[in-house]
Amino acid sequence: MPEAVLTNDADAMRLALAEARAAAAAGEVPVGAVVVRDGRMIATGRNAPIGTHDPSAHAEIVALRAAAAALGNYRLDGCTLYVTLEPCAMCAGAMLHARVGRVVYGAADPKTGAAGSVLNLFAEPRLNHHTQVQGGVLADECAALLRDFFKPRRVNASPLRDDALRPPDSAFNNLPGYPWVPHYVCDLPALAGLRLHYLDEGPPDAPRTWLCLHGNPAWSYLWRHMIPVFTAAGHRVVAPDLIGFGKSDKPKKEDAHTFSWHRQVLLELVERLDLHNVVLVVQDWGGLLGLTLPMAAPRRYAGLLVMNTTLATGEAPLSAGFLAWRDWCARNPAFDIGRLLARGNPQLSAAESAAYGAPFPDAGHRAATRAFPALVPERPDDDGAALSRAARDFWQHDWQGRSLMVIGTQDPVLGEPVMRALHADIRGCSEPWLLPEAGHFVPEHGRQIAERALRHFASPPRQPGDDL
């Protein structure tokens, strides 16, 4: 029986849609393509980069290869290629090289479309071949197929913005020592639609709240040894994941992260939760940011538990250890987070080490870990430097609370020399407690630290106007 002649674009696009559905059934992004010549389909193609381990195996490329083989010629003069999604730059270039006479696509692609959405290679006058382009044929059907495919997979549900990712809940299943119920907030002004995760354990009216702020590349998992000690004493613990870390949303671009923005998010969170009688618990970036918070609302804070961190004022050179760490991060942007934690904490189980990497399943989720080393203020006019200088003055002259400093002496980045300098800036801070067995991630020794902190801060919470 002779093959039916395709008399219109819609009929040809339906054949491309059939290929797209077949791609979806195989677990590929549902994009399909067909090549038509003289009203007859001569080749088909569907997305197959996952199954073939081939980044070039887009539906259009597959169809072009099949058409060239069928005609015995890499030139496809007189052919029309139908594809369910606007071609990308790679596919558009291949079509131009093949001398395809006409391209018809269904749904526009506002992120990578090279037929007018992002750029228009087909309209480039300097190229020596010009292909006719028509878009929007069965566009709704083509777009619906893509939406239906991504909907059960998409963790970027509203109100998440298009420029960020959200790790799936399944990434956090069965993490050792982390049984707590997540809490989220997304309507803080500074978040602009992003969702911030935080732990909130213990009674809301507890006599003391421990506000635990992690650093890079950790997240609230860092506090799992300390939280049970504090809550067993009847206290409240709030432990947020900075944006870009843990269960919080993760901007895709490194330049989304700034010192001032992260600080503002934390300020708004403290106000939203209306925290009082707070002991600020900080380590690493938790201190770089957190030590600038109390001067904005000193009556909320009664104590400071500070571990291996610093105030980066831009006036003194950054430590040699930190500069080495920053350089290493720049050369190894995809470093293994679990391995890093295990190297400095040999007592960690394999499952605990892996848990630190759970929020970062791929490079797209790692923008914050890449950005943060370069965000530490180094010069006086760097973002955060002036805030850090003001915070230093606050801790030197205005701080009215109690303080406890714990130093992991094996830390080559923010170890004892850096912490001794910070100690001199904190009014009334007792002699530091040295932990010779601890490295940079001091809270991995958190139970003994939490127990000592309970004793240290055991006197009644400071009231406004009290002296040291």
C-alpha positions in Angstrom: 0.0 0.0 0.0 1.6 3.3 -1.0 2.6 5.7 1.8 0.2 8.6 2.3 1.4 12.0 1.1 1.7 14.6 3.9 -0.3 17.6 2.7 0.0 20.0 5.6 2.4 21.0 8.4 0.0 19.8 11.2 0.0 16.2 9.9 3.8 16.2 9.8 4.0 17.6 13.3 1.8 14.9 14.6 4.3 12.4 13.4 7.0 14.3 15.2 4.8 14.3 18.3 4.6 10.5 18.1 8.4 10.4 18.2 8.4 12.7 21.2 6.1 10.4 23.0 8.3 7.5 22.3 11.3 9.5 23.7 9.3 10.2 26.9 8.5 6.5 27.2 12.2 5.8 27.1 12.9 8.4 29.9 14.3 11.0 27.5 13.1 14.6 27.3 10.1 14.4 24.9 11.3 16.0 21.7 10.6 14.4 18.3 11.5 15.2 14.7 10.8 14.0 11.2 12.3 14.9 7.9 9.9 15.2 4.9 10.7 15.5 1.2 8.1 15.8 -1.6 5.3 15.2 0.9 6.8 11.9 2.2 8.5 11.2 5.5 12.0 10.0 4.8 13.5 10.0 8.4 12.5 10.2 12.0 14.4 11.2 15.2 13.8 11.4 18.9 15.8 12.7 21.8 18.3 10.0 23.0 21.3 11.7 24.7 20.7 9.7 28.0 20.3 6.3 26.4 23.1 6.7 23.9 25.5 8.7 26.2 25.7 11.2 23.4 25.2 14.9 24.2 24.6 15.5 20.5 21.8 13.0 20.2 19.0 15.6 20.0 15.9 14.6 18.0 16.9 16.9 15.1 20.4 15.5 14.9 19.2 11.9 14.9 16.6 12.8 12.2 19.3 14.6 10.0 21.6 11.6 10.2 18.8 9.2 9.2 17.7 11.4 6.3 21.3 11.8 5.0 21.7 8.0 5.1 18.4 7.5 3.4 19.3 9.9 0.5 22.9 9.0 0.3 23.9 12.6 0.6 24.7 14.9 3.5 23.0 17.8 1.7 19.3 17.8 2.4 18.2 20.3 -0.3 14.4 20.4 -0.7 13.7 18.8 2.7 11.6 20.1 5.6 12.5 19.2 9.2 9.6 19.2 11.7 10.5 19.2 15.4 8.3 19.6 18.4 10.6 22.1 20.2 12.4 25.1 18.8 15.9 24.0 17.8 19.0 24.9 20.0 22.1 26.4 18.5 23.7 23.0 17.9 20.8 21.7 15.9 20.2 24.9 14.1 23.8 24.9 12.9 23.5 21.3 11.7 20.4 22.1 9.7 22.2 25.0 8.0 25.2 22.8 7.2 22.8 20.2 5.7 21.1 22.9 3.6 17.7 22.0 4.9 15.2 24.1 3.0 12.6 24.7 5.7 12.3 24.1 9.5 9.0 23.9 11.3 8.8 23.7 15.1 6.1 23.4 17.6 6.8 24.9 21.1 9.1 27.9 21.5 12.1 27.4 23.9 12.7 30.6 25.8 15.9 29.3 27.4 17.9 27.9 24.5 15.9 28.5 21.3 18.0 29.5 18.4 15.2 30.3 16.0 14.2 33.6 17.5 13.7 33.0 21.3 17.2 33.5 22.5 19.0 34.1 19.2 18.1 33.5 15.6 20.8 31.7 13.7 18.5 31.2 10.7 18.3 35.0 10.2 22.1 35.6 10.4 22.9 37.4 7.1 26.6 36.5 7.2 25.9 32.8 6.8 25.9 31.4 3.2 22.7 29.4 3.5 19.3 30.6 4.6 16.6 28.2 5.8 13.0 29.2 6.1 11.6 28.9 9.6 8.0 28.6 10.9 7.1 28.2 14.5 4.0 27.5 16.6 2.6 24.5 14.7 0.7 22.4 17.2 2.5 24.5 19.8 0.1 23.8 22.7 0.3 20.0 22.2 4.0 20.1 22.0 4.4 22.2 25.1 1.8 20.1 27.0 3.9 17.0 26.3 6.9 18.7 27.8 5.0 20.0 30.9 3.5 16.6 31.6 6.9 14.9 31.3 8.6 17.3 33.7 5.7 17.8 36.2 6.3 14.6 38.3 10.1 15.1 38.1 10.2 18.8 38.8 11.1 19.8 42.3 11.1 23.5 41.3 7.4 23.8 42.3 5.8 27.3 42.8 6.8 29.7 44.3 10.4 28.8 43.2 11.8 31.0 40.6 13.1 29.8 37.2 16.6 30.7 38.2 16.9 28.2 41.0 16.7 24.5 41.9 15.2 22.6 44.8 16.7 19.3 45.8 14.1 16.5 45.9 12.9 15.4 49.3 14.1 11.9 48.5 17.7 13.1 48.7 17.2 13.4 52.5 15.6 10.1 53.3 17.2 8.1 56.1 20.0 10.4 56.9 21.7 9.1 60.1 21.0 11.2 63.1 18.8 13.7 61.3 15.1 12.9 62.2 13.7 16.4 62.4 10.6 17.8 60.6 11.5 20.5 58.1 10.1 24.0 58.3 10.1 26.4 55.3 9.5 30.1 54.7 9.3 31.7 51.3 7.7 35.1 51.8 10.5 37.0 53.4 11.1 40.1 51.3 14.8 39.3 50.6 14.0 35.7 49.4 12.1 37.0 46.4 10.2 33.8 46.1 13.0 31.4 47.1 12.2 28.9 49.9 14.4 28.7 52.9 14.5 25.6 55.1 15.1 25.7 58.9 14.9 23.3 61.8 12.8 24.5 64.7 13.0 22.1 67.7 11.8 22.6 71.3 9.0 24.7 72.7 8.5 28.2 71.2 8.4 29.7 74.6 11.6 28.1 75.8 13.8 30.1 78.2 16.6 30.1 75.7 16.8 29.7 71.9 20.0 28.4 70.2 20.3 30.0 66.8 22.8 27.7 64.9 24.3 29.0 61.7 26.4 26.7 59.5 29.1 27.4 57.0 30.3 26.3 53.6 29.9 23.5 52.4 27.9 22.3 55.4 24.2 22.6 56.2 21.9 22.1 59.2 23.1 18.5 59.4 26.2 19.9 61.1 24.2 20.5 64.3 22.7 17.0 64.7 24.9 16.2 67.8 24.0 19.5 69.6 20.3 19.7 69.0 19.3 16.8 71.2 21.3 18.1 74.1 19.7 21.6 73.9 16.2 20.3 73.5 16.6 17.8 76.3 17.3 20.8 78.5 13.9 22.3 77.5 15.4 24.8 75.1 14.6 25.8 71.6 16.9 25.3 68.6 16.5 27.1 65.3 19.0 26.0 62.6 18.4 27.4 59.1 20.0 26.2 55.9 21.5 29.2 54.1 20.1 29.7 50.6 22.1 27.5 48.3 22.7 24.9 51.0 20.8 22.0 52.6 17.1 21.8 51.9 16.9 25.5 51.0 16.5 26.5 47.3 19.6 26.9 45.3 20.2 29.7 42.8 21.7 28.4 39.6 24.1 31.3 39.2 27.1 32.0 41.4 26.6 35.7 41.2 23.2 35.4 42.9 25.1 35.1 46.2 26.3 38.2 48.1 27.3 38.8 51.6 24.7 41.5 52.2 21.9 39.4 50.7 22.5 36.4 52.9 22.8 38.6 55.9 19.5 40.3 55.1 17.7 36.9 54.8 19.0 35.9 58.2 17.9 39.2 59.7 14.4 38.8 58.3 14.2 35.2 59.5 15.1 36.2 63.1 12.4 38.9 62.9 9.8 36.6 61.4 10.3 34.0 64.1 10.6 36.7 66.7 13.5 35.1 68.5 14.5 36.2 72.0 17.1 35.2 74.6 19.1 33.9 71.7 22.5 32.2 72.1 24.1 32.7 68.7 25.9 29.5 67.7 28.3 30.0 64.7 31.0 28.3 62.7 32.8 29.2 59.4 30.4 31.3 57.3 27.9 31.1 60.1 30.2 33.4 61.9 31.2 35.6 59.0 27.5 36.4 58.6 26.1 35.7 62.0 28.5 37.9 63.9 27.0 40.9 62.1 23.5 40.1 63.3 23.3 41.1 67.0 24.3 44.7 66.4 21.0 45.1 64.4 18.9 43.9 67.3 21.0 43.5 70.4 18.1 42.9 72.8 17.4 39.6 71.1 20.8 38.1 71.9 21.9 36.8 75.3 25.0 34.7 74.4 27.5 33.7 71.8 29.0 30.3 71.2 31.6 30.8 68.5 33.7 28.1 66.8 36.4 28.4 64.1 35.3 31.5 62.2 36.3 35.1 61.7 35.2 38.6 61.0 36.5 39.7 57.6 36.9 43.5 57.9 39.0 44.0 54.8 41.6 45.7 57.0 43.9 42.8 57.8 45.2 40.2 55.3 43.2 37.0 55.1 45.0 34.0 56.7 47.4 32.0 54.6 45.3 28.9 55.4 42.2 30.6 54.0 43.9 31.8 50.9 45.1 28.3 50.2 41.6 27.0 50.7 40.1 29.6 48.4 42.7 28.7 45.7 42.0 25.0 46.1 38.2 25.6 45.7 38.8 27.6 42.6 40.9 24.8 41.1 38.5 22.0 42.3 34.9 23.5 42.0 33.3 20.0 42.1 35.2 18.7 45.1 33.7 15.8 46.9 31.9 17.3 50.0 31.6 14.0 51.8 35.2 13.1 51.3 36.2 16.6 52.6 34.2 16.0 55.8 35.6 12.5 56.2 39.2 13.7 55.8 39.0 16.1 58.7 36.6 13.9 60.8 37.8 10.3 60.6 35.1 9.3 63.1 32.4 9.9 60.6 30.6 6.9 59.1 30.4 6.6 55.4 26.6 7.3 55.6 27.3 10.5 57.6 29.9 11.7 55.2 27.5 11.0 52.3 24.8 12.9 54.1 26.8 16.2 53.8 26.7 15.8 50.1 22.9 15.0 49.9 21.8 18.5 49.1 24.2 18.8 46.1 23.3 16.0 43.6 25.0 17.8 40.7 26.9 20.8 39.5 23.7 22.8 39.1 23.1 22.6 42.8 26.7 23.7 43.7 26.6 27.4 42.8 26.8 28.4 46.5 29.7 26.1 47.3 31.6 27.6 44.3 30.7 31.2 45.1 31.3 31.4 48.9 35.1 31.2 49.1 35.4 34.3 46.9 32.7 36.2 48.9 34.9 36.5 52.0 35.7 40.3 52.2 39.3 40.9 51.5 39.5 44.6 50.8 38.0 47.5 52.8 35.4 48.2 50.1 34.3 44.6 49.5 30.7 43.7 50.2 30.4 42.9 53.8 33.6 44.5 54.9 32.0 47.6 56.4 29.4 45.5 58.1 32.1 43.4 59.6 34.0 46.5 60.8 30.8 47.7 62.5 30.3 44.3 64.0 33.8 44.3 65.4 33.2 47.6 67.1 29.9 46.2 68.5 31.6 43.1 69.9 34.5 45.2 71.3 32.4 47.9 73.0 28.7 47.2 73.1 28.2 43.5 73.6 26.4 42.8 76.9 26.0 39.0 76.7 28.0 36.0 77.7 30.4 34.3 75.3 32.0 30.9 74.9 34.7 30.2 72.3 35.6 26.7 71.2 38.6 26.2 68.9 39.3 23.1 66.8 43.1 23.3 66.8 43.6 21.0 63.8 41.9 23.5 61.5 44.5 24.8 58.9 42.1 27.5 57.7 40.4 29.1 60.7 42.4 27.6 63.5 43.8 28.9 66.8 45.8 32.0 65.4 42.7 33.3 63.6 40.4 32.6 66.6 42.8 34.2 69.1 42.6 37.4 67.1 38.8 37.2 67.1 38.8 36.5 70.8 40.5 39.8 71.4 37.5 41.5 69.7 34.8 40.0 71.8 34.2 41.9 75.0 34.2 39.7 78.1 34.8 36.5 76.3 36.2 33.8 78.6 39.4 31.9 77.8 38.9 29.7 74.7 38.3 26.0 75.1 40.8 24.2 72.9 39.8 20.9 71.3 43.0 19.2 70.0 41.0 16.4 68.4 38.8 18.8 66.3 39.5 20.3 62.9 37.5 22.9 61.0 34.1 21.3 61.4 34.1 21.7 65.2 30.4 20.9 65.7 31.1 17.3 64.7 32.2 17.1 68.4 29.0 18.8 69.3 27.7 16.7 72.2 30.5 17.6 74.5 30.4 21.2 73.3 26.6 21.5 73.8 26.9 20.0 77.3 29.6 22.5 78.2 27.6 25.4 76.7 24.6 24.5 78.8 26.8 24.8 81.9 28.4 28.0 80.7 25.1 29.7 79.9 23.3 28.2 82.9 22.6 31.5 84.7 19.3 33.2 84.0 19.0 34.8 80.6 20.3 38.3 80.4 17.7 41.0 80.7 18.0 44.4 78.9 20.2 46.7 80.8 22.0 44.0 82.8 25.8 44.3 83.1 28.2 41.4 82.4 
